[in-house]
Amino acid sequence: SHFPWESMGNYKYALFLPFMAVVATGVDDGDNWCWHMCALAAARYALAQGFMTASRVHAISGQSRIQKRGIGFEQMDREENWDDFIILQTLVMTLVHLVLPGFHSFPTMDLGGLGTCLLLHAGPTELVYYWFHRALHHHSLFAQYHSHHHKSFVTEPVSGSCHPFLEHVGYTANFAIPMLGTWLLGGCSVAMFYLYTCGFDVLNMIGHCNWEFIPVRAYRAVPLLKYLVYTPSYHSLHHSRVHTNFCLFMPVYDYMFGTLLRDKDEGSMRWTSDRLQETSLARTKAEVTPECVFLAHGTDLLSVFHLPMFLRGFAKDPYTCHWALWPLWPLAALGAAVLWKFGRVFVSHDERCGGKQVQTWVVPRFGFQYFLGRKEEARINALIERAVRDADAAGVKVLGLGALNKAEHLNGGGVIFPEAVGPQLKTRVVHGNTLTAGCLLAELDLTLEEPASGDAGAAARNREVFVTGATSKLGRATALYLCAKGVKVVMLTSSEERFLAIQREASPEARHLLVRAATHAEGAGIATWVVAKQCGEEDQRCAPPGCHFHQVVVPPIHPYRADCTYGELAAMQLPPSSADTKACELFMPRRTVFACHAGALTHCLMGWQHHEVGAIDVANIDVCMGAALSLGFLPATKGWPEASRRAFQARVDEAARKQAVGAAEKSRPVSEDELAITSDEAASDESSVEDGGEPVEPLNPARRHSRPPRSAAAAPAASHSSDEKRALLAPLLAFEVVAGPKDAACPDMALTPPGTTPAGLKRDLSPTAARVLVDDTKRQK
């Protein structure tokens, strides 16, 4: 079932080299056969790319997609070699040309021959295909061959050519009938090869494009047309219902042999595809409006080809500036110039997360354009503001600002947009840097743990951090958070005034831990650097050997030091609830997004009703991190120091172990006593945060499993102790402690989204977690 050249990988395209060599050396035959085969293959690739782009451009096809679901990486990988049929048919046609006597000396055009070819297709080829296709749906053949094609429940234009090798051999033999039959009847021409093969590809892609664009009125005006040419909706039903609508392109064969899918409509039989076609075309913009939008931008010029609407196989893997893209640089430069002059924010792709529709929008600018001065900055801000207004008009709930779209020098972290639109703005603007800080600090929390050796000097050195760009949003938040944890922070900044302003924000007992540095050389003895501003080769040489650079700067710094390690930009793995993810977010691994993107998604899924713009609220870093963890997001540990990665994985494994232990009892009835927290424990919690008792330290989500246990006397008489229950709900409880009664800075940050009852939240948790979830009313009692 595999193609003979499968082991060659991308080197399979070398099979075209002999054709090119014949053309280049001028030894082609009288029909210029090799030249035509190369041109025909190029035309088929161009048609496929055109259909793929149209089916993925939201402005063209987004509103009339037949299946609202999207596709994922598994389907992208399975369909990676969709173009094998082009190579196969090129080789077969050439072999026939070489060995079949008289199969040469073709005229350029023969109109009569084109008609003959069309009739032979409508008769023998369509009929043979229909019964061959029905045979492939027999359980034995379907399991061995055709099921590969039907794994694509939601199809794309190239899905129609994804079949096993032997199945393609059968198709190729059948599709050769019109061309060979026309030749035998004396009507073969060069134009026939182009028109039949390209026309065949177009009709095949129409059936699989998952985008209805054929108007209903065309079939109403010419009723016979519906029997002669199918619609995208017609063949979509074959993939969703499987054992119906078997025809190639002409529904008349399904009508004749009783395999046409019909609906009963008011006593009369109606084609189901007609209803599906009408429904798809009648869909309104409101029905495809996302709840969350992430606003991205390009990095280098060639990154435009990493958009899912362009190079399908390139977008499914992390972005690299591959040498194969270099010939496209002039095209990319031309596109950048056109976008700079005429471009507006556009939709890149759709996904789902937590059951909600989300989209990625793109500002038509590249990284270098964000540093071209005030005039260009004003143009970019105007584009972003227009996107905010459009999102608000469409009913989008959250708009997240990605990368440089929230740069401090550009718009102060997005603060200008809610001010520009005014209080009537319903869309919440989110820079997401609070969660970015949470991911960075989760990593630092593990890095800065005291050495087990007990060496006081090593412990002191390990509790120091050098921060570049220390007065930026992330630099400031990192410094204030760490000094509150007893970590000395050396802040590199040229402005003493801004340093002193940040120092005054710290608590009086922690201010001495914030130290200003004027040069990179002052970080020479510190093994942990946080890079929040570009750091060149000479600057990096000031770091000691073995130093680890934690990065929160866009773009990331170049790794000049071989004796140091370099972290990745803060990122999070998407939760299991996310779906339809078919493209990597720039150089991130699959199903991994930048932390600021995850911050926008968390904001939407939690139902928070505040804007997250401007300076980071340090008090809410643990809140955001806890909420993200409770939703299933996990920090992406790629680029973390090995010790930190092992420590974090150990904590994740321990949490999973405890969850598994609890899940073993999910079928056991639970009494009210087990659901209740003892009044002594509840009173202890309340006195600690309300009545002047010992304050509860906000839990860092990355260290939430290391909370000191309460005394045994305070534990309720149940199968799980209070601490075990808290471990099972670690993300939620970490969130709960931080967002307690004294968190008045942001009253919208509640444990449950507005309108969500504790019972509703229980349904979203595992059975064991639901049993130990305590209603707030019981706690306050």
N, C-alpha and C positions, 0 to 999 in steps of 0.2 A: 504493500500500500504506500510505500515511500517512493519519492522520485529518485531516479538514479544519481542525481547530483546533490542530494540532500547533504551529504557529508562535506561538500565543498563550501557550505555557508554562503557568504556574500561573494565568494570567488566564482559562483555559478555564472555571474555576468561575463566571465571570460569566454563563455560559449559564444558570445557575439563577436569576439575578436577575429575569428577567421572570416566572417562576413565583412568586417571593417577592413581587414587586410586586403581582401580581394578588391574592394572598392578603391582603397588607397593606392594599390599597385597598378590599377587600370586593366586588370585581367578578367573583368566581369564578362558574362556572356552577352549575346545579342539582346536578350530581354532585360539586361541590367538587373538580374534577379536579386543578387546580394544587396544591391542598393535599395531596391524596393522592400526587401525583407527588413533591412535596418530602419527605413522610413516608416514602414507599417508598424513595427514594434514601438518606435518612438511615438507614433500617433496614438497607439493604444495606451501607453503609459500616460500621455498627456490627457487623454479622455478620463482615465481613472483618477488622476490627480484633480482634474476639474470637478468631477462629481464628488470626490471626497471633500474638497474644500467647500463646495456648495452645501453639502449635507451637514457640515459642521459649523458653517457661519450662521450665527444665531439670527442675524438680520434677514437672511434668506430663508432658512428652513426651521428656525426655532419655534415659530408659532404653529406650524402645521405638521409637526412630527407625529407619526402614527403611534408608535410606542413611546410613552413618556419616559420609561426607564432608559438608562444609558448602558454602556458597555464597560467592562473592566479590563485589567491587565491580562487576565487569563485568556480572554478572547483575543486581545491584541497579539499575544504571543502565538496563539493557535493559528491566527490568520496572517502571521508575519510573511509567509511564503506564498501569498495570494497570487503572485505574478508567475508562478511556475508554469501555468498553462500557456503564457505567451511564449516562453522558451520552447515548451513542448511543441506547440503548433508551428512555430517558426522552423524547427528542425524537421517536423513531419512534412510540411509543405515543400521544403527544400529537397527532402529525400524523394518525394513523389516527382518533383521537377527533374531530378537527375535520372531516375530509373524508369519512369513511365514514358514509353515511346510516343512522341508527338505532343507531349505536354510542354510546349514552348511556342515561341513566335506569336505572342498574344498582341492583338491590337490594343490601342489605348482605351477605346470606348466602343461598346456595342449595346445600344439601348434595348434591342430585342433580347439579348442575352441577360440583361439585368431583370427583365420581366420573367424570363424562364427561371432564373435563380430564385426569384421571389415565390413563384408558384411551387417550385420543388421544395422550398422551405415550408410553405404553408401546408403542403400535402405530406410527403413521406417523412420529412424531418420532424415536424410537429407530432405526427402520429406515432412514430417510433419512439420519440422522446417520452411521450405520455405513458406508453406501456413500459418502457424501460424504467421510468421514474416510479411507477406503481410497483414494479418488481423490486426496486431498491427499498421500498417500504415494507417488504416482507421481513418478518422479524429476524431471520438469519442474516440476510444481506444488509438490513438496516443496522444491526449491531456491529457488523464487521466493517462496513463501508460508510453508508450514508449518514449514520448518526454523527459523524465528524462534522458534517455540514450543519446539522440541526442542533448542535450545541450552541449555535449562535441564535438564541431566541430573539434578541434585538439585533437586526442586521445593519450592515453598512454597505455602501456600493460595491466594495470588493469582496464582501462575504459570498457573493454568488459564484466566485471562482475558486473557493476553498474546498477542495475535494481530494480524496486519496488518488494516488497515481492511476490505478487500474480503472477507477471510475472516470477519470479524465480521458483515458485512452478510449473508453466506450463513447464518451461524449464527442471526442474529436472525430472518431469514425462516422458518427451520425451527422455531425455538422459539415462533414466533407461531401455529403450527398448532393447538396445544391451546387457546389462548385464543380465537382467532377461530372455531375449530370449535365450541367450547362456546357462544359467542355465537350462532352460526348455529342451533344446536340449542336455543336459548332458555334456557340455564342459566348465563349469565354473571352474576357478582356482584363487588362490591368486594373481598370476601374472597379471591376467586380470584386477582386480580391480586397481592395480597400473598403468599398462600400458595404460588402457583406460582413466582413469581420468586424469593422468598426460599428456598423449598425447593430450587429449581434451583441457586442459589448455594451452599447448604450442601452438596449432593451433589458439586458441582464442587470445592469446597474440600476435602472429604473425600478425593477422589481424588488431590489434589496436596499434601496437608499433610505428607507424608513422616513420618508418625507413626501407628503402628498401635495402635488403641484398641478395635477391634471384637473382642469375645471369640470365640475359636474355638468354644466350647461353643454359641453361638447358632446357628451353621451346622450343628453336629452335631445339635442338637435339632430344627432345621427344615431338612432337606437342600435343599428347594426354594428356600430363601432365597438360596443362593449363586448361583442363576441369575437372580435378580431384582434384587439390589443388590450392587454391587461393594464391595471393601474398598480401603483405601489401598495395601495391598501389591499388589493386582491391577493398579491403574493405574500404580503405580511401575514395574512390569515393562515397561509400554509405553514409558516414557522410557529405561529401561536397555537393552531389547532392540529397541525401535523398531517393528519390523514384526510386531507381535503385539498381542493384547488391544486391539482397536480400538473396542470398544463405548463408548457414552456413559456410561450408568450400569448397564445390564443385561447381564451376561455371557452371557445366553442367545443373543444374536446371534453372539458369537464361537463359541459351542458349535455353533450351527446351521451356520455357514459355514466352520468348520474353521480359525479363526485363534486358538484358545485355546492358550496356552502350557502344555505338560504336561511332567512328568518321568516317567521310567520308574522305578517303585519296586517292586522285588521282583516283576517280571513284570506288574504292573498299572499302568495309566495314572493319574497323579496330577497335579492342578493345581499348577503351580509356585508360584502365588500362595498356596496353602494352606501349603506348606512355608515360604515367606518370611514369612507371617503368624505361624506358630508360632514361627519363629526370633526374630522381632522381639519378640514378647510374652514369650518365655522368657529374654531377655537379662538378666543379673544386673548389680548395681551395680558389681561388680568389673570388668566388661567396659567400663564407661564411665568408670572412674576416671582422671583426668588424672595426668600425671607432674609437672606444674608448675602452681601456682596463684598468681595475682597478686591481692592483696587491695586493692581500691580503695574509694573512698567518694564521696558526692555533693559537689558544690561549692555552688552556689546551689540553691534549691528547684526551679526549673524544669529543672535538669539531669537530674532523674529521667526526663523524657520523652526524653532522649537515649539511654537504655538501648535496646538492639536489640529488646527484647521489646515496646516500646511503639510509638513513631512510626517506622515502618520507613524512610521516606524521609528523616527527620530525622537518624537515627543514622548514615547513610552519609556524611555531610558533617561537617566540624569544627563543634563546638558553638558556637553564639552565642545570646544571649538575645534571640531574634527577637520582634518585636512581636506576631506571630500567636500566640505562646504566652501572652501576658499574660492573656487570658481564662481560661486554665487555672490561674492562680495560686491561686485558692481551693481547687481540687482538689488541687494540689500541697501546699498547706499542710495540708489535711486528711490527705493521705497521709503527710506527715512526722510529724504527731502520732500517727497509728496506728503507724507504724514505730518511733517513739521509745518507745511504750508496749509494743508486742508484737513488734516486728521482730527477726529473727535474720539472720545472714549468709546470703546467697543467691547462687546462680550466675547470672551475667549472660549469658555466652556462651562457646562453645567455639571453639578454633582449633587449628591444627597448626603446629609449628615444628621443623624438623630431624627430621621424621618422628615427633615425639612429640606426644601429645595434651596441650593446655594449656587452662586455663580462667581466666576472670576472675570472681572473687567480689566481692561488694559488702557492706561494712559499712553497715547502714541508718542512717547519720548524714550530716549535711551539714557543710560547713566550719565554720560559726559554732559548731556544737555542741562542737567540740573545745576551745573556749575558755570554757566555762561553769562552770569551777571543778572542784574535786577530786572532788565526788560524781559528776558526769557523766563525768569522766575515768576513774574507777573502773568505771563502767558500760561505757564503750567498751573499756577493757582487758579486761573480762570477755568481751565479744563476740569480741574478737580471740583471746583465749586459747581460747575455745570453738571457734573456727574452726581454730586450730592443732591442737587435740585431734581434731577431726573429720577434718582432713586426714591426721593421723597414723594414725587408725583405718582410713581408707580406703586407705592405701598411697601417698599423695602423697609425692613425693621432695623437692620444694622448694616452700616457700611464701614469696612475696615480699610485702613490706609497702610499700604505695604511699602517697605524699603524707604526710598527717598521721598515718597509722597507725603511723608510726615516729618521731613528733616527740619531741624531747629532753624536753620538759616532760611528755609523756604517759607514755612508757615507756623513756626513755633509749636510743632507737634500737632498740627491740625486745629489749633484753637481758633483760628480766624473763620472757619467755616460755619460753626453754629452761630457765631456773632453776625456773620454776613447774612445768613438766611433769617435769623430771628427766632423768637420763641415758638413760632408756628411749626418749626422743623420737627417732624415726628420721627424721621430716620435718625438713629443714634450713630454718631461718628465715633469711631474707636481706633486709636493708634495701635493698640495691642501690646505696647511696650511693658505694661505691667506684668503680663505673662512672660514676656521675653526676660525681664528681670528675674522672675520666679525660676525660669529654667537655668539661668546663669547662676543664681544663688543656690539652687539645688545641687549643681555641680560643685560650686565652691564649698558648700556645706560639707561635702564628702572629702574634698581636697584638704580642707583646713582642720580636719579632725586631729586631735592631739596624738602624738606618737605613742605607741604602746610601750616604748622603751623606758618611759619615765624621765628621759633626758630633758631637764628644764630649759636648757639652751635651745635644743632642737624644737621644743614646743613653742618657745617664744618666736623663733624664726618662722615656724610653720603658721603662726597666727598673724602674719603680715601679708598685705596685698598692696601692689603698686598699680595705680589706676591712671591710664592716660585718657585725655578727654574727660577729666574728672568732673567738669561742671556741665557736661551734657546731661540729657534726661536720664540715660542709663547709668552714667558715671555718678551722678548725684545720688540716685536711688541706691546703687550698690554701696557707696560710701556710708550713707546713713543707716542702711540695714546692717552692714557688717559691724560698724562701730557699736551699734546697740547690742550686738552679740559678743562684744569684747575683743574684736579683731582690730588691729592697728591698720589704718588705711593711709598710705602715702599718696596724696592726690597731686598729679602733675597738672599744673595750670599756670598760665602767665598772668592771670588776674587775681591779685590778692583780695580785691573787693568781693569777687564772686565766691572765692574760697571761704572768706569770713562769713558770708551770708549763709552758705551751706553749713558751716560749723555751728552757727547760731541755731540752726534747725535741730541739731542733735541735742539729746538730753545733757544737762550740765555735767553729769558724772561720766559721759562718754566723749565729751568734746576733745579731751586730751589725746584721744586715739586717732583724731584726724590731723594729719600733718601735711603741710604744703611742700611741694617740690617744684623747683623751677626748671630742672633739666632731667633728661632720661638717666643720666649718670647716677642720680640719687636712688635709683631702683636697682643698683648693681648687686646689692646683697639680698634681694627679695626674689624668691623662687616662683612666686605666683604673680603674674601680670594680667590685668584686665585691660584689653585694648578697646577703647571706645572712640579712638581717633586714629587716623592713619599713622603708621609707624614704619619708617624706612629702614634701610639696611644698617646705617650707622646707629640709629636709635635702638634697633634690636640687638646690636653688639654690646650694648650696655648691660643687658640681662646676664645673669650668671649661667654657667653650664647647667643643663638639666631643667631650666626654667620652662614652665608651661604657660603659653599665651592663650588666655580665654578671650574669644573674639565676639564683639557685639557691634563691629564697625562694618559699614557697607560702602564699597565692596570689601571683602576680606583682605587682610594684608598678605603680601607675598612671603612665603617661608624661607628666609635667608639663612637661618641657623640650622645646621645639621645636628648639633648637639642639644637642641631644644625641641619641644613638642608644641604643636599648634592645634588648638581646638577648632571646631566648626561653628558656624553661626547657630544661635539657639534655635532649636527645632523640636517639634513634637510629632509622634506617630499618631495617625488618625485612629479614632476609636473603632471598634467592630461595627458600630452602627452606620459608618460611612459606606457609601456605595457609589457605583458608576464612576469610579476614579480611573481615568484612562491615560493620564499624562502626569509626568513628574514635574514638580514645581522647581524649575530651573535645575540646579545641580543637586537638589535633595534626592535621597533614595525614594523608591516607590512608597506610596501611602505615608509620606512624611511631608509636613508643611513647615514653613517658618513659624516661629513661636507667635509672632504678631498676627499671623493668619489664624492660628489656633485660638488666639485671644479674641478675635472677632467672632469666631464660631461659638466659643464659650459664652460670650456676651449674649449672643442670640439664643442659644439653647437654654440658658438660665433665665431668660426673660428680663434681664436688667434694663432699667429705664433711664439710665444716665449716660451722658456723653463721657467718653474716656479720651480726653485731649489735654494738651499742655503737659505740665510736670506730672511725674508719676507719684501717686499717693502711696507712700511707702507702707502705710498701715494696711493697704489692701493687696499687697503682693502675695501674702500667704492665702488670702481669700481667693484670689483668682487662681492660684496654683491648686488649691484644694478643690475648687469647683471643676477645673479642667480634669484633674485626676478622677473625680467622682463621675465625670461623664465618659471616662474611658480613654482620655488622652494620656500618653506617656512620653516623658522626655526622650528625645533621640540621643543616645549615648555615643554616637559616632564622634570621634574627636576628643572624647573625655580621656583623661589619664587612665591607664589600665587599672590602677588600684581603685579609683573612683567608680569605674564601670563595674568592677567586680562587687564592690560594696553595694552599689545601687541594685544590681541584679540579685544579690543575696536578699535584700529587703523585699524586692518584688516576689522572689520565690517564697519567702517566709509568709508574706501576705496571702499568696496563692495556696500555700499549704494549709493555713488556718481556714481559708475559705472552703477548701475541699473537706476539711474535718467537719466544719459546720454543715456542709451540704449533705453529708451522710445522714443527718438527722432531719432532713427536710420533710419527711413523711410523718414525723412524730408529732402528735397533737401538742399544742403549746397553750399553757394556762395563762391566765391574766397575771399571776404572780411573776411569771418569767418575763412578761413584756414590760413590767413596771420596774423602774429604778427606785431603790429604797428612798424613803423620805430623808434619811440621814445623808445619803449621798447627794440628793438633789439640793438639800439645804447647804451642804458643803460647797457645791458648785456655785449657788447663788451668793453665799456670803463672800466667796473669794472674789467675785467680780462686782458685787453691788454694795455690800455692807462693810467694806473696808478690810476684808480679810486679805490673806496673802495673795497677791496678784497672780493670775495664771499667765505664764509666758506663751505668746502666740506660737503655735506649732509650725515649724517649717515642714511642708508636705514631704520633702525628701527624707526627713528624719522622724516622721510621725510614728514609726513603730518603736522608737526608743524612749517613749514616755515612761517615767518612773511609775511603778505599780502602786496602787493604793494599798492601804493596810487590809489584811484579810478580814478584819472585823467589819469593814465597811462593805464587803461584797455581799450581794443578795444570795439567798439560798436557792440556787438554780444550777442547772447543768453546766452553764457557762458563767464564769466570773465576769464582773463588770469590765475588766481589762480585756478579756477575750472577746466580749461583745464589741468593745471599741475597736479592737484589731480587725474584726470582720467588716466594720464600717469605717475603716481608717480614713479614707478620703473625705467622707461626709462629716465625720466627727472632727477632723482637723479644721474643716471649713466652719463647723459649728462653733468651736471654741473661739476662733478669731472673730467671727461675725456675731458676737454675743451682745448682750444688752447695752454695753458701753460703746459699741461701734456706731456712734451718731454721725460720723463723717459722711457716710454714704448709706442712708436708710434704705435705699432700693436694693442693696445687696442682701437679700434674704436667702435662706437655705433652699427654699422651693420657689420656683417662678410664680409670679402673681397669678392667683386663681387656681393654683395646684394644691390639692388637698394632700395631707399625709397619706391617706389611703391610695390616692393616685400615684404618689411617689413610690409607695410600697410595690405597686404593680410593676414598676420599672426596675426593681432590685431583684437579686437572687432570692429564692425562698427563704434561705437562712437569714440573709440580711433583712428581709422584710419582717421576720419574726422579732428581731431585736430592735427595729426602728421604733423610737418612742415619740409619741405625739407631744408637741410643745405644751399642750394644755396639761398633760400629766406631769411634765417636768415642773411647770410653774406651781402645780398643786403641792 
